[in-house]
């Protein structure tokens, strides 16, 4: 019992974040219908529609792989860190694929107009919850902030644009995107910290301690 209590105390911050995330998702789901109707209003400007739809590229696997390769090509010394960012981002996408069948939420474009709630069961493999593109976008954004801290505002705007584009295309509700953003962001954050801890442990066991200077005797 004492071990469990100690573990909960050590993980207090993460447990608070997880609980807050669940509450945020539940609150977001209350506004799903309202925000969906607002975001999907017809846009007359073809350029605006093209920009919104292009924003989804930040959540595409091909985009982040290409961008990572480009960064490594320009800055070879960043290869290990960018490799870790790419790995964590792809793993977060895998976690989303595992979660989707659990909820099996019907996508907005497929949901019946007579439904009184946005939580309608549909195809488990093509579930709307959570948003995979949004999770990938925010996971990669969080990883880039570890490598390039100054780009945080830019990557957050890009990731948010991905969520907006998925809502505009009627592929996701607001709560889908909120859940995807939280999952991707914190998966990469905690994964990065775990990798850093493993690296310190490996260094401690693999790298021998520095030899102590000999003490002269008289």
Secondary structure, DSSP 8 states (H G I E B T S, - for coil): -HHHHHHHHHTHHHHHHHHHHHHHHHHHHHTHHHHHHHHTS----HHHHHHHHHGGGGG-HHHHHHHHHHHHHH-GGGHHHHHHHHHHHHHHHHHHHHHHHHH-B--TTTS-TT-SSS--B--STT--SS-HHHHHHHHHHHHHHHH-GGGHHHHHHHHHHHHHHHHHTTS--HHHHHHHHHHHHHHHHHHHHHHHHHHHHHHHHHS-----------
